[in-house]
Structures are given as structure tokens and as C-alpha cells.
Amino acid sequence: MTGFPASAGHEFDRRAFLRLGGVGVLAVGGLAVLAACSPVSPGPSSTPAVPATPTPAVPATPTPGQYGSIAVQLSGIKTIEFAGEYLATTNGYYATEGFTSVDLIAGDDATTVEAALTSGSALVGLSTPALTAPAVAAGAPLKIIGSIYQKNPFCFLSLKEHTPIAKVSDLKGKVVGVPPGLRAVFQGFCTAKGLTSGERGSGRFDVYVVPADDDITPLEHGRYDAQLSSLTRGPVRATFDGYLPVVLGFAASGLPFTAATLTVTQDSIDTQRDLLKAFLIAEIKGWTDAINSLSKSADLAVNEFGKGLKLDLFEQTSEAAAQNRLILTDDVNENGLLAMTRELVDASVETLAAMGTTVAAGDLFDLSLLEELYLDHPELVVPFQLPS
């Protein structure tokens, strides 16, 4: 892959970025492309990563409004990150699959996705194994049923103009801005890399942490040395602001796990299986459209779903291109969107253990709904042109 740094410490060339229109060069580099072998789904001869329940009879085509209204807890504010959900709404896929409405609830620092699911305020949530696994280990009855991203999006963003951080050892003695909702992700990274961390002024640590949010202005003003961010967002924003980002990716540092994972309760799997399959079908269709139409996705983010956030259309289009590089792989072309291979599941579980959370694959993942869905609807597996 090309675009974002091919190695952890490589810098952006702003002029090249702007010359190429910002889309073609916004590939997410520095990400370890995970092994693509034995697929978890679909195919009668494949072995699922977790035990699959017996395949039920194929349900009849949903009737209008059959499943009523449901709520989906998003992991953040309504940016391009949720383009597939926007297209599933706008193009009527949720309605076609039997929902009267699907309420997309923007995330904030007050409530985690996992808490929203266990409290019953949402039926489906978009999260990451790095946050869901600790909740499961603590007894939360949650399962990941699919993953939009196939690659780890997390990174430490720094700037060449201030304090470039190109490798893990460069973090020592530095101050890192961390959004409250990602504190567990940050702490897991430090645990995996043997770094001590703590609040600035509270003792001697390898890395000092201060609160931050999605805005990288404090980083640009030098108030801290690096910021925990997403490869699809922070580096793009910094480039637009005229800085040269330096990116230390989690995957490039040996920590591959997914994100934008679709998470539900075990009870919903047991009692609302057909509803969840209908939702997954709408998701697959919505994300298929989003991947194939960056401009439409960005327009919906800027002018409809994220209206009021003052999002920039060109920036959101560029982030959509970068996002596609987290989503599209050879495995997706073979097995379908949202599916996860055994190798991807195993890599995620091993990474979580290194980050301090030990959880069995079968306790965290249930990919049987997707397996059944793709067996019943092989037409949903469509080929994409992979980003170069």
C-alpha cells in the first residue's frame, strides 16, 4: 500500500498530496497487511474461527417494518467514518430489510459503546476489540459479529515541525494527548511495549498522558508531542493545515487488531438472529455503495448526517479514500465485507493478550451470522478494486 507513510517514520509530502488531489495518495501506510488464508466465512468447507450454531431455515423476505426501529451506537461524531450507515439509510437498505428506522447515535466521552449495549440503549454498536475485549473479560455478555475495518487504524501522530516520533523508543519522555474514550487503547499499547505511563506531574513515567479530543490544534501548537489518532483522520487534518505528519502506526509496531467492529449482546444473537442478519445485509449494501462512491459519502457526511460540524468536503473525501484502505483486502474480495479470517481473529486475540486482556476467540467473536448470511446470499460477495 502507498500514501500514508510506508514506514512508521516516513513524512508526508504536502505538495505531492495536493498535486494529486488528496485522494490517490491517502492510502494508509505503515499497516501490517495480515495473513490472508483460511477464511472464516463463507463456504461449507471452511472452519469458522468460533463455533457456529446450526444454520436455521432461511427466513422469508422481510415485510415492511417487520423489525421496527433499532438504535445503533456509533463510536464517535458523525464524520465520514460511518459512511456505510449513511448510505444504508439514504438508499433505503434498512427499510428494504424490514426496519422502520435505524437511529444512528453519535458517540461521546460520556458513554462507551459497550455500556450502551449492555444497558439496552442500543442494539448494535461500532467499537474495537481493544475496548470490547476488556468489557467481555469483566463479564459483559457481548460478541463481535463482523468488522468493517480489516486493519488497525490507530496511530500516534506527531509533526516534523515539532517533535517527530517515528518509532516506539521515541515515545520515551514524551507527552501524548489521548482522548478519554481511547485511554484503554493507549494503556494497552504501553503494556504491550513495556512502557510505563501516567499523568504529567504525578510521578516519573516513560510516557506522560494528557487529555485530548479529536481536534489536533493543541498538537499543532506544541502543547504535547504526539496524539493518539486514527490513520484516516489526524494525518489528513495535519496535512490540510500545512504540517508534515509523522505517523507511528499500531500495526507497524506489531499490534494488529481491527476496528469499526459490529458488536451486539449475546441475548440479541439468541433471540433476534433474523433481525441481526437483516441488519448485516443492509450494512453490507450500504458499505458497498460507500466504498464505490467517495463523493456521495462525503456529501452525506458534510451536508446531512454531520451537518453542523463544519466538516470540509474535500477533507472528508480524502478521509474516505484513506478509510477504504482499512476496509478492502484480498480476503474481503473473496469472503465479503465484514467477514474476518481465522488469521485475523487469531492475530487480534494475540494482540489483545499482549495489551493485557486475555480472552478466548469464542468469547469475543461470533461470526456465524455472517457465515450463514453469505451462504444464503452469495451475491453479496462483490469484488472491489483494491487501493494501490
C-alpha positions as CSV (number, residue, x, y, z in Angstrom):
1,M,0.0,0.0,0.0
2,T,1.1,3.6,-0.6
3,G,0.1,7.1,0.5
4,F,0.3,7.4,4.3
5,P,3.9,6.6,5.3
6,A,5.3,3.4,4.0
7,S,7.3,3.1,7.2
8,A,6.5,4.4,10.6
9,G,8.7,7.5,10.4
10,H,8.1,8.5,6.8
11,E,6.8,12.0,6.3
12,F,4.0,13.3,4.1
13,D,4.9,15.5,1.1
14,R,2.1,18.1,1.2
15,R,2.8,19.4,-2.3
16,A,2.5,16.0,-3.7
17,F,-0.6,15.4,-1.7
18,L,-2.3,18.5,-3.1
19,R,-1.0,17.9,-6.6
20,L,-2.7,14.5,-6.7
21,G,-5.9,15.8,-5.4
22,G,-5.5,14.2,-1.9
23,V,-7.4,11.0,-2.8
24,G,-5.0,8.7,-4.6
25,V,-2.1,9.3,-2.1
26,L,-4.1,8.9,1.1
27,A,-3.5,5.2,1.3
28,V,-2.9,4.1,4.9
29,G,0.8,3.0,5.0
30,G,2.6,1.6,7.9
31,L,-0.1,-1.0,8.4
32,A,0.9,-4.7,8.5
33,V,-1.2,-6.5,6.0
34,L,-2.4,-9.5,7.9
35,A,-2.1,-13.0,6.6
36,A,-4.9,-13.9,4.2
37,C,-5.5,-17.6,4.3
38,S,-8.2,-19.9,5.6
39,P,-11.3,-17.7,5.6
40,V,-13.7,-17.8,8.5
41,S,-16.6,-17.3,6.1
42,P,-18.2,-18.3,3.9
43,G,-18.2,-21.8,2.3
44,P,-19.4,-25.2,3.6
45,S,-15.8,-26.5,3.8
46,S,-14.4,-23.6,5.8
47,T,-13.8,-23.8,9.5
48,P,-15.2,-20.9,11.5
49,A,-13.0,-19.0,13.9
50,V,-15.6,-19.7,16.6
51,P,-18.2,-22.5,16.9
52,A,-21.1,-21.8,14.6
53,T,-24.7,-22.5,15.6
54,P,-26.7,-24.8,13.4
55,T,-27.9,-23.0,10.3
56,P,-31.6,-22.2,10.6
57,A,-34.1,-22.2,7.9
58,V,-33.7,-19.3,5.5
59,P,-36.2,-16.6,6.6
60,A,-38.7,-15.2,4.3
61,T,-38.1,-11.8,2.7
62,P,-38.7,-9.2,5.4
63,T,-42.1,-7.4,5.3
64,P,-42.0,-3.6,5.6
65,G,-41.5,-2.6,9.1
66,Q,-41.2,-6.2,10.4
67,Y,-38.3,-5.4,12.7
68,G,-39.4,-1.9,13.8
69,S,-36.9,0.7,15.0
70,I,-33.5,0.0,16.4
71,A,-30.6,2.2,17.7
72,V,-27.0,1.9,16.6
73,Q,-24.4,3.4,18.9
74,L,-21.6,5.0,16.9
75,S,-18.1,5.3,18.3
76,G,-17.8,9.0,17.5
77,I,-19.3,12.1,16.0
78,K,-20.9,11.7,12.6
79,T,-18.0,12.1,10.2
80,I,-17.1,10.0,7.1
81,E,-16.2,7.2,9.4
82,F,-19.8,6.0,9.3
83,A,-20.4,6.4,5.5
84,G,-21.8,2.9,5.1
85,E,-24.5,3.6,7.7
86,Y,-25.4,6.9,5.9
87,L,-25.8,5.1,2.6
88,A,-27.8,2.2,4.1
89,T,-30.2,4.9,5.4
90,T,-30.3,7.1,2.3
91,N,-30.5,4.3,-0.2
92,G,-33.3,2.6,1.7
93,Y,-31.4,-0.6,2.6
94,Y,-32.5,-0.6,6.2
95,A,-36.1,-0.1,5.1
96,T,-35.9,-2.9,2.5
97,E,-34.6,-5.3,5.1
98,G,-37.6,-4.6,7.4
99,F,-36.7,-1.7,9.6
100,T,-39.0,1.3,10.1
101,S,-36.0,3.3,11.2
102,V,-32.4,2.9,12.4
103,D,-31.3,5.6,14.8
104,L,-27.6,6.4,14.4
105,I,-26.5,7.7,17.8
106,A,-23.3,9.8,17.8
107,G,-20.7,8.8,20.3
108,D,-19.3,11.0,23.0
109,D,-17.0,10.7,26.0
110,A,-19.9,10.1,28.5
111,T,-21.0,6.7,27.4
112,T,-19.0,3.8,25.9
113,V,-20.4,1.7,23.1
114,E,-20.2,-1.3,25.4
115,A,-22.2,0.4,28.1
116,A,-24.8,1.4,25.6
117,L,-25.2,-2.2,24.5
118,T,-25.4,-3.7,28.0
119,S,-27.8,-1.0,29.2
120,G,-30.1,-1.7,26.2
121,S,-30.0,1.8,24.8
122,A,-28.6,0.4,21.5
123,L,-29.0,-2.9,19.8
124,V,-25.7,-2.7,17.8
125,G,-22.6,-0.8,18.4
126,L,-19.5,0.2,16.4
127,S,-16.3,-0.3,18.5
128,T,-13.0,-2.0,18.5
129,P,-11.7,-5.3,20.1
130,A,-9.3,-3.2,22.2
131,L,-12.4,-1.8,24.1
132,T,-14.8,-4.7,23.8
133,A,-12.4,-7.4,25.0
134,P,-11.8,-5.8,28.4
135,A,-15.6,-5.5,28.9
136,V,-16.1,-9.2,27.9
137,A,-13.3,-10.2,30.3
138,A,-15.1,-8.3,33.0
139,G,-18.3,-10.3,32.3
140,A,-20.2,-8.2,29.8
141,P,-22.2,-10.6,27.5
142,L,-21.0,-9.1,24.2
143,K,-19.9,-10.5,20.9
144,I,-18.4,-9.1,17.8
145,I,-20.3,-10.3,14.8
146,G,-18.3,-8.5,12.0
147,S,-15.6,-6.0,11.3
148,I,-15.8,-3.1,8.8
149,Y,-12.1,-2.3,9.1
150,Q,-9.7,-5.2,8.4
151,K,-6.7,-3.3,9.6
152,N,-5.7,-1.4,12.7
153,P,-6.4,2.3,12.3
154,F,-4.8,3.6,15.5
155,C,-1.6,5.6,15.4
156,F,0.5,8.2,17.3
157,L,0.5,11.3,15.2
158,S,3.4,13.8,15.6
159,L,4.7,16.6,13.5
160,K,8.1,17.1,11.8
161,E,7.9,20.8,12.7
162,H,7.9,20.0,16.5
163,T,8.8,16.5,17.9
164,P,8.8,13.7,15.2
165,I,8.1,10.3,16.8
166,A,9.0,7.6,14.3
167,K,9.5,4.6,16.5
168,V,8.4,3.2,19.9
169,S,11.6,4.3,21.6
170,D,10.9,7.9,20.5
171,L,7.9,8.0,22.9
172,K,10.1,7.9,26.0
173,G,9.9,11.1,27.9
174,K,7.2,12.5,25.6
175,V,3.8,13.9,26.4
176,V,0.9,12.3,24.5
177,G,-2.6,13.6,24.1
178,V,-5.2,10.8,24.5
179,P,-9.0,11.1,24.0
180,P,-10.7,9.8,27.1
181,G,-12.6,7.1,25.1
182,L,-9.2,5.7,23.9
183,R,-7.4,5.7,27.2
184,A,-7.7,1.9,27.4
185,V,-6.3,1.6,23.8
186,F,-3.3,3.8,24.8
187,Q,-2.7,1.9,28.0
188,G,-2.8,-1.4,26.1
189,F,-0.1,-0.1,23.7
190,C,2.1,0.8,26.6
191,T,1.6,-2.5,28.3
192,A,2.4,-4.4,25.1
193,K,5.6,-2.3,24.6
194,G,6.7,-2.3,28.2
195,L,6.3,1.4,28.7
196,T,5.1,3.0,32.0
197,S,2.6,5.8,31.6
198,G,0.9,8.3,33.8
199,E,-0.4,11.8,34.2
200,R,2.1,14.6,33.8
201,G,3.2,15.8,37.3
202,S,2.1,12.6,39.1
203,G,5.5,10.8,39.0
204,R,8.2,9.5,36.7
205,F,7.0,7.6,33.7
206,D,8.2,6.6,30.3
207,V,5.3,8.4,28.7
208,Y,3.1,11.2,30.0
209,V,-0.5,11.4,29.1
210,V,-2.8,14.5,29.0
211,P,-6.5,14.6,27.9
212,A,-7.2,15.4,24.3
213,D,-10.1,15.2,21.8
214,D,-10.3,14.7,18.1
215,D,-9.1,18.3,17.4
216,I,-5.3,18.3,16.7
217,T,-4.9,22.0,17.1
218,P,-3.1,21.6,20.5
219,L,-0.7,19.2,18.8
220,E,-0.1,21.8,16.1
221,H,0.6,24.4,18.8
222,G,3.1,22.2,20.5
223,R,1.1,21.7,23.7
224,Y,2.1,18.0,23.6
225,D,4.4,15.9,21.5
226,A,2.1,13.3,19.9
227,Q,-1.6,12.5,19.8
228,L,-3.4,9.2,19.7
229,S,-5.4,9.3,16.5
230,S,-6.7,7.4,13.5
231,L,-4.7,6.9,10.3
232,T,-7.8,8.1,8.4
233,R,-8.2,11.4,10.3
234,G,-5.3,13.1,12.2
235,P,-2.7,12.8,9.5
236,V,-5.1,14.1,6.9
237,R,-6.1,17.1,9.1
238,A,-2.5,17.9,9.8
239,T,-1.6,17.8,6.1
240,F,-4.5,20.2,5.3
241,D,-3.3,22.5,8.0
242,G,0.2,22.7,6.3
243,Y,2.2,20.4,8.6
244,L,4.3,17.3,7.8
245,P,2.8,14.5,9.8
246,V,4.9,11.7,11.2
247,V,3.0,8.5,11.9
248,L,3.7,5.6,14.3
249,G,1.1,3.1,13.5
250,F,0.0,0.4,15.9
251,A,0.0,-2.3,13.2
252,A,3.5,-1.2,12.1
253,S,4.5,-1.6,15.7
254,G,3.4,-5.2,15.8
255,L,-0.1,-4.7,17.2
256,P,-2.6,-5.8,14.5
257,F,-6.3,-5.8,15.5
258,T,-9.4,-4.5,13.8
259,A,-11.7,-1.6,14.5
260,A,-15.2,-0.4,13.4
261,T,-16.4,-3.8,14.7
262,L,-20.1,-4.5,14.9
263,T,-20.9,-5.6,18.4
264,V,-24.1,-6.9,20.0
265,T,-25.2,-8.7,23.1
266,Q,-25.3,-12.5,23.3
267,D,-29.1,-12.2,24.0
268,S,-29.7,-10.5,20.7
269,I,-27.9,-13.3,18.9
270,D,-30.0,-15.8,20.7
271,T,-33.4,-14.1,20.3
272,Q,-33.1,-11.8,17.3
273,R,-31.0,-13.7,14.9
274,D,-33.0,-12.9,11.8
275,L,-33.1,-9.2,12.7
276,L,-29.4,-9.1,13.0
277,K,-28.9,-10.8,9.7
278,A,-31.2,-8.3,8.1
279,F,-29.2,-5.5,9.6
280,L,-26.0,-7.1,8.3
281,I,-27.4,-7.3,4.8
282,A,-28.2,-3.6,4.9
283,E,-24.8,-2.8,6.3
284,I,-23.0,-4.7,3.5
285,K,-25.1,-3.0,0.8
286,G,-24.5,0.4,2.4
287,W,-20.8,0.0,2.7
288,T,-20.6,-1.4,-0.8
289,D,-22.1,1.9,-2.0
290,A,-19.9,4.0,0.3
291,I,-16.7,2.3,-1.0
292,N,-17.7,2.9,-4.6
293,S,-18.9,6.5,-4.2
294,L,-16.5,8.6,-2.2
295,S,-18.0,11.9,-3.3
296,K,-21.6,10.8,-2.3
297,S,-20.3,9.5,1.1
298,A,-18.5,12.8,1.8
299,D,-21.5,14.9,0.7
300,L,-23.8,13.0,3.2
301,A,-21.2,13.4,6.0
302,V,-20.8,17.1,5.4
303,N,-24.3,18.2,4.4
304,E,-26.7,15.8,6.1
305,F,-25.6,13.5,8.8
306,G,-22.7,15.7,10.1
307,K,-24.4,19.0,9.3
308,G,-23.4,21.5,11.9
309,L,-20.0,20.0,12.5
310,K,-18.5,22.3,9.8
311,L,-16.8,19.4,8.1
312,D,-14.7,20.1,5.0
313,L,-15.9,18.3,1.8
314,F,-12.5,17.7,0.3
315,E,-11.0,16.6,3.5
316,Q,-13.9,14.2,4.1
317,T,-13.5,12.8,0.6
318,S,-9.8,12.3,1.3
319,E,-10.6,10.5,4.5
320,A,-13.0,8.3,2.7
321,A,-10.2,7.2,0.3
322,A,-7.9,6.5,3.3
323,Q,-10.7,4.6,5.0
324,N,-11.1,2.3,2.0
325,R,-7.5,1.2,2.6
326,L,-8.5,-0.1,6.0
327,I,-11.5,-1.9,4.7
328,L,-10.5,-3.5,1.4
329,T,-8.3,-6.6,1.2
330,D,-8.0,-9.7,-0.9
331,D,-9.9,-11.5,1.8
332,V,-12.8,-9.1,1.6
333,N,-12.9,-9.7,-2.2
334,E,-13.0,-13.5,-1.5
335,N,-15.2,-13.7,1.6
336,G,-17.3,-10.5,1.6
337,L,-17.4,-7.2,3.6
338,L,-17.4,-7.5,7.4
339,A,-16.1,-11.1,7.3
340,M,-12.9,-12.0,9.3
341,T,-10.5,-14.8,8.5
342,R,-9.2,-17.1,11.2
343,E,-5.8,-15.5,10.9
344,L,-7.3,-12.0,11.6
345,V,-9.2,-13.3,14.6
346,D,-6.2,-15.0,16.0
347,A,-4.0,-12.0,15.4
348,S,-6.5,-9.8,17.2
349,V,-6.7,-12.2,20.2
350,E,-2.9,-12.5,20.4
351,T,-2.5,-8.7,20.3
352,L,-5.2,-8.2,23.0
353,A,-3.3,-10.6,25.2
354,A,-0.1,-8.6,24.7
355,M,-2.0,-5.5,25.6
356,G,-3.1,-7.0,28.9
357,T,-6.5,-8.6,28.1
358,T,-6.7,-12.4,27.8
359,V,-9.9,-13.5,26.1
360,A,-10.8,-16.6,24.1
361,A,-11.8,-16.1,20.4
362,G,-15.1,-17.8,21.1
363,D,-15.9,-15.5,24.0
364,L,-15.3,-12.4,21.9
365,F,-16.3,-13.3,18.3
366,D,-19.4,-14.9,16.8
367,L,-19.1,-14.9,13.1
368,S,-21.8,-17.5,12.5
369,L,-24.4,-15.0,11.4
370,L,-22.2,-13.7,8.6
371,E,-21.3,-17.3,7.6
372,E,-25.0,-18.2,7.3
373,L,-25.8,-14.9,5.6
374,Y,-23.2,-15.3,2.9
375,L,-24.2,-19.0,2.3
376,D,-27.7,-17.9,1.7
377,H,-26.8,-14.7,-0.2
378,P,-23.6,-15.3,-2.2
379,E,-24.5,-12.4,-4.4
380,L,-23.5,-10.1,-1.6
381,V,-19.8,-11.0,-2.1
382,V,-18.8,-8.5,-4.8
383,P,-15.2,-7.7,-6.0
384,F,-13.7,-4.3,-5.4
385,Q,-10.7,-2.7,-7.0
386,L,-8.1,-2.8,-4.2
387,P,-6.4,0.5,-3.5
388,S,-2.8,0.6,-4.9
